[in-house]
Amino acid sequence: MVLKLTLAIASIAIFVTLGMKGLVYHQGRTSASWQEKGSLTEVAHQKKAEGQDKATVSEMRIDYAGADIDLDEALKNYSVFIAEPVESKSFPLEPRNIQTWHKFRILETLARKSYMYCSTCSSIAAVPQEMGKPNYDEFFVNTIGGALSIEGVDVTQQNSSLHFEKGNKYLMFVNLTPSQVGVLAGGPSGVFRLDKNDTLHSMNKENARLPSEVQKYFGLKLSEFKSHINR
């Protein structure tokens, strides 16, 4: 009788122990699945399982600081460059987003201002080591969106408001940090693409003040803008 009771207690103990281990394992898997849900890795895994090699994740909504900056403030506080992108590399940004770092070469300096520290702005991101050291005439800009290859799947995140292409030149209002990271005036509001006729095309598709005033006073002509800067 005693032997039977001892075996019964031991069986219960083993059952409870295994049950607890199973519960912990299940909870661990649930937690990991929750953390990965919607992540770049999960999207890539899903597409790969479906036999596909391309995926697109949702565009991230961005509220740019100073998006409604006007021309006078931009000229007072920001350096103004004509620059071209010479290198771009994308990196993961948290689990669900992509960021792209761009290295720009300054072709012409129209105005140079000292760095303006902002106590209420987000901290300046550190430049990834993969981007290398900038030359004296180069600076970095990081944007949300880009493209990454994850386990053989090309994962893309669009940025319809702010993206750069090699071979293009840009007029840029930049708050240049000591580490040569450029903070753009109002995000896309402070960037204009130049065409072959030196006409300015605003990167901001909304009716923001800075591009509206550049169009109003200079007719989006680089020559008119430069004449105003050089007065």
C-alpha positions as CSV (number, residue, x, y, z in Angstrom):
1,M,0.0,0.0,0.0
2,V,2.8,2.4,1.0
3,L,4.6,1.5,-2.3
4,K,1.5,2.2,-4.4
5,L,1.0,5.5,-2.7
6,T,4.6,6.5,-3.2
7,L,4.4,5.6,-6.9
8,A,1.2,7.6,-7.3
9,I,2.7,10.7,-5.7
10,A,5.8,10.4,-7.9
11,S,3.6,10.1,-11.0
12,I,1.7,13.2,-10.0
13,A,4.9,15.1,-9.4
14,I,6.3,14.1,-12.8
15,F,3.0,15.1,-14.5
16,V,2.9,18.5,-12.8
17,T,6.6,19.2,-13.7
18,L,6.1,18.2,-17.3
19,G,3.0,20.3,-17.4
20,M,4.7,23.3,-16.0
21,K,7.6,23.0,-18.5
22,G,5.1,22.7,-21.3
23,L,3.3,25.8,-20.1
24,V,6.5,27.8,-19.9
25,Y,7.6,26.6,-23.4
26,H,4.2,27.5,-24.8
27,Q,4.2,30.9,-23.1
28,G,7.8,31.5,-24.5
29,R,6.7,30.7,-28.0
30,T,3.6,32.9,-27.7
31,S,5.8,35.8,-26.5
32,A,8.3,35.4,-29.3
33,S,5.5,35.1,-31.9
34,W,4.0,38.3,-30.6
35,Q,7.3,40.2,-30.7
36,E,7.9,39.1,-34.3
37,K,4.4,39.7,-35.7
38,G,4.6,42.2,-38.4
39,S,8.4,42.4,-38.3
40,L,10.6,42.5,-41.3
41,T,11.8,39.0,-40.6
42,E,8.3,37.6,-40.3
43,V,7.3,39.2,-43.6
44,A,10.3,37.7,-45.3
45,H,9.6,34.3,-43.8
46,Q,6.0,34.4,-45.0
47,K,6.9,35.4,-48.5
48,K,9.6,32.8,-48.7
49,A,7.2,30.1,-47.5
50,E,4.8,31.3,-50.4
51,G,7.7,30.8,-52.9
52,Q,8.1,34.6,-53.4
53,D,11.3,36.6,-53.3
54,K,9.9,40.2,-53.0
55,A,7.9,41.9,-50.2
56,T,6.6,45.4,-49.4
57,V,5.9,46.6,-45.9
58,S,3.6,49.5,-45.1
59,E,5.0,53.1,-45.4
60,M,5.7,54.7,-42.0
61,R,3.8,57.9,-41.3
62,I,6.2,60.7,-40.4
63,D,5.5,64.0,-38.8
64,Y,8.6,66.1,-39.6
65,A,9.6,68.7,-37.0
66,G,9.4,72.2,-38.4
67,A,7.4,71.1,-41.5
68,D,5.7,74.5,-41.7
69,I,9.0,76.5,-41.5
70,D,9.1,79.7,-43.6
71,L,11.8,81.0,-46.0
72,D,13.1,83.7,-43.6
73,E,13.6,81.2,-40.7
74,A,15.2,78.7,-43.1
75,L,17.7,81.3,-44.4
76,K,18.5,82.5,-41.0
77,N,19.2,79.2,-39.3
78,Y,20.1,76.7,-42.0
79,S,23.1,76.1,-44.3
80,V,22.1,76.0,-48.0
81,F,23.9,73.5,-50.2
82,I,23.6,72.2,-53.7
83,A,24.6,68.6,-53.2
84,E,24.4,65.1,-54.8
85,P,24.1,61.7,-53.2
86,V,27.1,59.5,-53.7
87,E,26.2,56.5,-51.6
88,S,23.1,55.0,-49.9
89,K,22.7,52.0,-47.6
90,S,19.7,50.6,-45.9
91,F,19.5,49.2,-42.4
92,P,16.8,47.7,-40.2
93,L,15.0,50.2,-37.9
94,E,13.5,48.4,-35.0
95,P,11.5,45.3,-36.0
96,R,9.1,46.7,-38.6
97,N,10.8,49.5,-40.4
98,I,13.8,50.3,-42.6
99,Q,16.0,53.4,-42.6
100,T,18.4,54.5,-45.3
101,W,21.6,56.5,-44.8
102,H,22.7,58.7,-47.6
103,K,26.1,60.3,-48.1
104,F,26.0,63.6,-50.0
105,R,28.8,65.5,-51.6
106,I,28.6,69.3,-51.5
107,L,28.9,70.8,-55.0
108,E,28.2,74.4,-54.0
109,T,27.7,76.2,-50.7
110,L,25.2,79.1,-51.0
111,A,25.1,79.8,-47.2
112,R,26.9,78.3,-44.2
113,K,25.5,78.5,-40.7
114,S,26.7,77.1,-37.4
115,Y,24.9,74.1,-35.9
116,M,21.7,75.1,-34.2
117,Y,21.1,72.9,-31.1
118,C,17.5,72.0,-30.5
119,S,16.7,70.9,-26.9
120,T,13.2,69.7,-27.8
121,C,14.1,67.7,-30.9
122,S,14.8,64.0,-31.1
123,S,18.4,63.0,-30.6
124,I,20.7,62.8,-33.6
125,A,21.1,59.2,-34.8
126,A,24.6,57.7,-34.9
127,V,25.9,57.1,-38.4
128,P,26.5,53.4,-39.0
129,Q,30.1,52.4,-39.3
130,E,29.4,50.9,-42.7
131,M,28.9,54.4,-44.1
132,G,32.6,55.2,-43.4
133,K,34.0,58.6,-42.5
134,P,32.9,61.7,-44.5
135,N,35.3,64.0,-46.3
136,Y,35.3,67.7,-45.5
137,D,32.8,68.3,-48.3
138,E,30.4,65.5,-47.4
139,F,27.6,65.0,-45.0
140,F,25.0,62.3,-44.1
141,V,21.2,62.3,-44.1
142,N,19.0,59.5,-42.9
143,T,15.5,58.8,-44.1
144,I,12.8,56.3,-43.3
145,G,12.3,53.6,-45.9
146,G,14.6,51.7,-48.2
147,A,15.2,48.1,-49.3
148,L,16.9,45.1,-47.6
149,S,17.6,41.5,-48.5
150,I,16.4,39.3,-45.7
151,E,17.0,35.5,-46.1
152,G,16.8,35.9,-49.9
153,V,13.7,38.1,-49.9
154,D,13.9,41.7,-51.1
155,V,11.9,43.7,-48.6
156,T,11.0,47.2,-49.5
157,Q,9.5,50.1,-47.6
158,Q,8.5,53.2,-49.5
159,N,9.0,56.8,-48.5
160,S,6.8,58.8,-50.9
161,S,7.7,62.2,-49.3
162,L,11.5,62.0,-49.0
163,H,13.8,59.9,-51.2
164,F,17.0,60.5,-53.1
165,E,18.4,59.2,-56.4
166,K,22.0,59.0,-57.6
167,G,22.6,61.3,-60.6
168,N,20.3,64.0,-59.3
169,K,21.3,67.3,-57.7
170,Y,19.4,68.8,-54.8
171,L,19.1,72.3,-53.2
172,M,19.1,71.5,-49.5
173,F,18.4,73.5,-46.3
174,V,20.5,71.7,-43.7
175,N,21.3,72.1,-40.0
176,L,24.7,70.5,-40.1
177,T,25.8,68.8,-36.8
178,P,29.5,68.5,-35.7
179,S,29.4,64.9,-36.7
180,Q,28.4,66.0,-40.3
181,V,24.8,64.7,-40.0
182,G,22.4,66.9,-41.9
183,V,19.1,67.7,-40.3
184,L,16.8,68.9,-43.0
185,A,14.6,72.0,-42.5
186,G,11.1,70.5,-42.2
187,G,12.1,67.2,-43.8
188,P,11.0,67.3,-47.4
189,S,10.1,71.0,-47.1
190,G,13.8,71.8,-47.1
191,V,14.7,69.8,-50.2
192,F,14.4,70.7,-53.9
193,R,15.4,68.5,-56.8
194,L,17.2,70.3,-59.6
195,D,16.4,69.4,-63.2
196,K,18.7,70.0,-66.2
197,N,17.3,73.6,-66.6
198,D,18.1,74.4,-62.9
199,T,14.4,74.5,-62.1
200,L,13.6,73.6,-58.5
201,H,11.1,70.8,-57.8
202,S,10.0,70.6,-54.2
203,M,10.2,67.2,-52.5
204,N,7.2,68.2,-50.4
205,K,4.0,67.4,-52.2
206,E,1.8,69.2,-49.7
207,N,1.3,73.0,-49.6
208,A,4.1,73.8,-47.1
209,R,5.2,77.3,-46.5
210,L,8.9,77.1,-47.5
211,P,8.4,75.6,-51.0
212,S,5.4,77.9,-51.5
213,E,7.5,80.9,-50.8
214,V,10.4,79.8,-53.0
215,Q,7.9,79.4,-55.8
216,K,6.3,82.8,-55.0
217,Y,9.5,84.9,-54.8
218,F,11.8,83.1,-57.2
219,G,9.5,81.2,-59.6
220,L,11.3,78.0,-58.6
221,K,14.4,79.2,-60.6
222,L,17.8,78.5,-59.0
223,S,19.3,81.6,-60.6
224,E,16.8,83.9,-59.0
225,F,17.2,82.2,-55.6
226,K,21.0,82.5,-55.8
227,S,20.8,86.2,-56.7
228,H,18.7,86.7,-53.5
229,I,21.2,84.7,-51.4
230,N,24.2,86.7,-52.7
231,R,22.7,90.2,-52.0
